[in-house]
Amino acid sequence: MKLGAIKGALASLVFLNAGMLAHAERPTRLVSLGSSNTEIIYALEAADAVVGVDSTSLLPPQALATKANVGYLRALSAEGLMALRPDVVLTSAGAGPPEVLENLRRAGIKIVNLDDVASAESLLHRIDAIGQLVERESAAQRLHADVAQRFDSLTASVAKIANRKRVLLVLGMQSGRAMVAGQKTAADAMINLAGAVNAGSGMDGYKPMSDEAIVAAAPDVIIWVHRPGEDVVKDVFALPAFATTPAAATKAIVHMDAVYLLGFGPSAPDAAKDLMRQIYGDGAVAK
């Protein structure tokens, strides 16, 4: 796939295409915001230039363990970022607040804002763009080819699934209601990549769902994701919302790490394959 136009949230930010990136100087003090961006940088073996990452940069684990944590990418502090003296801040849609990024730009710091849509095409575009930014083009070409091949393998496996299961991805409970994944989310993209149907597709984003709506959605499988340090719910089907679903009849539940499943970095094809295997069994996954 060719490197497409890279979209951003702020007109004042620096938007880079292949031609502009080719002439940019390699950053020596880079702050990486967003789990996918950070995972790509490490996969390209370009972490030596990174001085800070945001709190969502959990893959690989050494990112937050060895680099300064600048906080949550949607609640950034201009002072905290400027204290690291970055020459480039690599970010994605949703980072902010916008005024913080504008203050950085006015201070002479280059802001590189990449599209973070949860799709194979967008991920491959990010790999290409970041490879050019950090002057690791050859490594980016290899990573691009490897990730594309793994996505192709997934597509081949999905084509062989005759009866796709309805799955509901749950992020946890909020005020007694299940927080589930709808359309236009990384979870929805991963469910589709795994060859399943999102039972929460009647809404957009991550939202609480009533017990009645969960019963009506009739999921065949529940995917319960958890974050590092969170307790795993042991008896999901004892909860009234899930007790009468088709999933309860077969005790069909998948527990997965939220960072691994939803980060949508270079490990995304592997995470989707693992999800497919847990939904359909080992025989569904192409060798």
C-alpha positions as MATLAB code, in Angstrom:
seq = 'MKLGAIKGALASLVFLNAGMLAHAERPTRLVSLGSSNTEIIYALEAADAVVGVDSTSLLPPQALATKANVGYLRALSAEGLMALRPDVVLTSAGAGPPEVLENLRRAGIKIVNLDDVASAESLLHRIDAIGQLVERESAAQRLHADVAQRFDSLTASVAKIANRKRVLLVLGMQSGRAMVAGQKTAADAMINLAGAVNAGSGMDGYKPMSDEAIVAAAPDVIIWVHRPGEDVVKDVFALPAFATTPAAATKAIVHMDAVYLLGFGPSAPDAAKDLMRQIYGDGAVAK';
ca = [
       0.000    0.000    0.000;
       1.178    3.524   -0.727;
       1.689    6.049    2.030;
      -1.503    8.128    2.077;
      -2.213   11.590    3.377;
      -1.696   11.775    7.119;
      -4.564   13.454    8.895;
      -4.511   15.394   12.127;
      -6.766   17.226   14.515;
      -5.206   20.686   14.412;
      -4.620   22.821   11.361;
      -1.589   24.350   13.043;
       0.198   21.030   13.473;
       2.870   19.766   11.126;
       1.357   17.199    8.725;
       3.916   15.057    6.961;
       3.742   13.064    3.773;
       6.414   10.849    2.289;
       8.114   13.678    0.421;
       8.320   16.038    3.393;
       9.502   13.305    5.749;
      12.293   12.336    3.400;
      13.876   15.768    3.873;
      13.320   16.065    7.635;
      16.219   15.763   10.051;
      16.225   12.733   12.304;
      14.994   13.729   15.766;
      17.471   13.335   18.593;
      15.049   14.075   21.448;
      11.716   12.516   20.525;
       8.595   12.269   22.671;
       6.242    9.524   21.500;
       2.551    9.765   22.353;
       0.208    6.851   21.674;
       0.744    3.139   22.153;
       0.897    2.309   18.452;
       3.467    5.005   17.682;
       5.705    3.870   20.528;
       5.457    0.190   19.646;
       6.448    1.015   16.051;
       9.477    3.048   17.174;
      10.732    0.158   19.284;
      10.067   -2.358   16.508;
      12.244   -0.180   14.247;
      14.982   -0.188   16.915;
      14.891    3.606   17.060;
      14.225    4.017   20.776;
      17.624    5.619   21.350;
      16.171    8.961   20.256;
      13.148    8.735   22.595;
      13.249   10.809   25.773;
       9.616   10.449   26.841;
       6.433    8.473   26.249;
       2.831    8.774   27.403;
       1.087    6.497   29.886;
      -0.610    4.429   27.140;
       2.796    3.326   25.778;
       2.706   -0.052   27.506;
       4.201   -2.058   24.636;
       6.959   -2.920   24.797;
       7.158   -2.833   28.618;
      10.599   -1.211   28.594;
       9.172    1.980   27.076;
       7.564    3.213   30.287;
      10.177    1.453   32.403;
      13.087    3.375   30.893;
      11.655    6.607   29.468;
      10.076    9.622   31.150;
       6.297    9.328   31.536;
       4.602   12.529   30.293;
       1.140   11.428   31.438;
      -2.049   10.577   29.587;
      -2.018   11.661   25.929;
      -5.401   13.423   26.244;
      -4.361   15.388   29.352;
      -0.851   16.571   28.570;
       1.104   19.292   30.358;
       3.097   21.749   28.264;
       5.526   22.297   31.142;
       6.177   18.587   31.581;
       6.783   18.084   27.882;
       9.010   21.141   27.498;
      11.103   20.023   30.470;
      12.315   17.118   28.313;
      13.567   19.562   25.646;
      12.150   17.556   22.719;
      12.872   18.512   19.135;
       9.887   16.454   17.920;
       6.658   15.323   19.573;
       5.093   12.396   17.720;
       1.389   12.202   18.416;
      -1.945   11.078   17.005;
      -5.563   12.191   16.779;
      -7.109   12.834   20.176;
      -3.915   14.007   21.878;
      -4.165   17.247   23.734;
      -5.528   19.481   25.031;
      -5.139   21.389   21.729;
      -3.771   24.471   23.486;
      -0.909   22.417   24.925;
       0.163   21.272   21.468;
      -0.184   24.829   20.186;
       2.064   26.100   22.994;
       4.676   23.513   22.047;
       4.509   24.573   18.415;
       4.969   28.223   19.370;
       8.007   27.227   21.411;
       9.580   25.867   18.234;
       8.907   22.175   18.867;
       7.838   20.209   15.797;
       4.545   18.354   16.226;
       4.089   15.302   14.002;
       0.493   14.108   14.103;
      -0.271   10.712   12.562;
      -3.593    9.070   11.800;
      -4.425    6.447   14.434;
      -7.410    4.767   12.776;
      -7.638    1.117   13.829;
      -7.121   -0.539   10.463;
      -4.415   -2.515    8.704;
      -3.978    0.244    6.128;
      -3.559    2.971    8.739;
      -1.058    0.888   10.723;
       1.037    0.256    7.606;
       0.957    4.002    6.837;
       2.216    4.753   10.357;
       5.059    2.282    9.974;
       6.123    3.963    6.721;
       5.851    7.490    8.128;
       7.670    6.766   11.385;
      10.378    4.885    9.506;
      11.057    8.005    7.468;
      10.852   10.292   10.506;
      13.517    8.348   12.424;
      15.529    7.536    9.276;
      14.947    3.790    9.542;
      13.417    3.355    6.101;
      14.899   -0.094    5.396;
      13.737   -1.419    8.757;
      10.309    0.115    8.110;
      10.076   -1.628    4.748;
      10.826   -4.965    6.401;
       8.357   -4.332    9.218;
       5.703   -3.173    6.742;
       6.115   -6.375    4.690;
       6.020   -8.586    7.787;
       2.912   -6.935    9.258;
       1.150   -6.959    5.872;
       1.887  -10.677    5.471;
       0.445  -11.418    8.909;
      -2.712   -9.460    8.061;
      -2.988  -11.411    4.781;
      -2.749  -14.663    6.734;
      -5.616  -13.509    8.944;
      -7.723  -12.652    5.899;
      -7.147  -16.141    4.519;
      -8.274  -17.695    7.799;
     -11.381  -15.505    8.025;
     -12.430  -16.519    4.500;
     -12.717  -20.127    5.708;
     -15.115  -19.359    8.573;
     -18.593  -20.477    7.531;
     -20.578  -19.309   10.555;
     -19.266  -16.212   12.232;
     -19.915  -15.918   15.925;
     -21.394  -12.871   17.605;
     -19.056  -11.561   20.286;
     -19.393   -8.802   22.843;
     -16.244   -7.125   24.121;
     -16.495   -5.872   27.694;
     -14.011   -3.478   29.256;
     -15.442   -3.811   32.764;
     -18.380   -2.736   34.885;
     -19.327    0.891   35.496;
     -22.026    1.710   38.036;
     -23.414   -1.785   37.663;
     -23.533   -1.714   33.861;
     -21.151   -3.359   31.422;
     -18.899   -1.014   29.430;
     -18.850   -2.527   25.948;
     -17.271   -1.818   22.573;
     -19.363   -0.530   19.688;
     -18.425    0.459   16.168;
     -15.574    2.852   15.298;
     -13.308    1.399   17.979;
     -10.089   -0.597   17.992;
     -12.099   -3.406   19.595;
     -14.544   -3.484   16.674;
     -11.637   -3.621   14.224;
     -10.019   -6.516   16.105;
     -13.296   -8.437   16.289;
     -13.677   -8.140   12.525;
     -10.052   -9.124   11.914;
     -10.663  -12.230   14.029;
     -13.586  -13.216   11.801;
     -16.353  -12.514   14.302;
     -19.341  -10.161   14.408;
     -19.488   -7.366   16.961;
     -22.688   -7.827   18.977;
     -22.282   -4.227   20.172;
     -22.367   -2.746   16.667;
     -25.640   -0.925   17.288;
     -23.704    1.949   18.877;
     -20.467    3.859   18.349;
     -17.562    4.014   20.760;
     -17.217    2.480   24.211;
     -20.420    2.898   26.207;
     -22.362    1.319   29.066;
     -24.949   -1.228   27.902;
     -28.048   -2.157   29.849;
     -28.735   -5.730   30.895;
     -31.702   -5.828   28.521;
     -29.588   -4.652   25.590;
     -26.945   -7.298   26.295;
     -29.601  -10.030   26.315;
     -31.012   -8.665   23.043;
     -27.538   -8.567   21.493;
     -27.336  -12.339   22.041;
     -23.546  -12.781   22.036;
     -22.188  -16.262   21.423;
     -18.901  -15.318   23.106;
     -17.949  -12.718   25.715;
     -14.511  -11.099   25.427;
     -13.518   -9.617   28.776;
     -10.442   -7.440   28.556;
      -8.339   -6.378   31.510;
      -5.533   -3.905   32.069;
      -2.302   -4.494   33.985;
      -3.020   -4.725   37.692;
      -6.771   -5.213   37.296;
      -8.506   -8.203   38.836;
      -9.977  -10.634   36.322;
     -13.718  -11.226   36.835;
     -13.957  -14.935   37.572;
     -17.690  -15.680   37.250;
     -18.984  -13.434   34.502;
     -22.061  -15.560   33.858;
     -23.248  -15.073   37.426;
     -23.899  -11.457   36.483;
     -27.569  -10.952   35.466;
     -26.616   -9.180   32.224;
     -24.815  -12.264   30.908;
     -26.613  -15.141   32.624;
     -29.174  -15.754   29.851;
     -27.004  -15.045   26.796;
     -26.063  -17.802   24.324;
     -22.496  -17.391   25.605;
     -23.633  -18.428   29.084;
     -25.069  -21.695   27.784;
     -21.622  -22.832   26.644;
     -19.563  -20.787   29.132;
     -17.890  -19.152   26.141;
     -15.668  -16.415   27.522;
     -12.305  -15.088   26.390;
     -10.021  -13.146   28.741;
      -7.411  -10.973   27.023;
      -4.987   -8.222   27.925;
      -6.458   -4.879   26.818;
      -3.097   -3.370   25.881;
      -2.156   -6.301   23.669;
      -5.586   -6.593   22.028;
      -6.428   -2.920   21.523;
      -3.079   -1.145   21.093;
      -3.075   -1.659   17.308;
       0.660   -1.544   16.832;
       2.815   -4.076   14.943;
       1.578   -6.850   17.240;
      -2.051   -6.299   16.112;
      -2.133   -9.218   13.625;
      -0.830  -11.572   16.312;
      -3.415  -10.312   18.811;
      -6.210  -10.810   16.266;
      -4.924  -14.325   15.534;
      -4.897  -15.146   19.251;
      -8.463  -13.815   19.541;
      -9.558  -15.908   16.536;
      -7.979  -19.002   18.073;
      -9.814  -18.470   21.361;
     -13.151  -17.884   19.619;
     -13.002  -20.654   17.017;
     -10.233  -23.008   18.143;
      -6.781  -23.782   16.778;
      -8.164  -25.270   13.571;
      -9.489  -21.903   12.392;
      -6.076  -20.251   12.241;
      -3.997  -20.581    9.058;
      -0.549  -22.022    9.660;
];
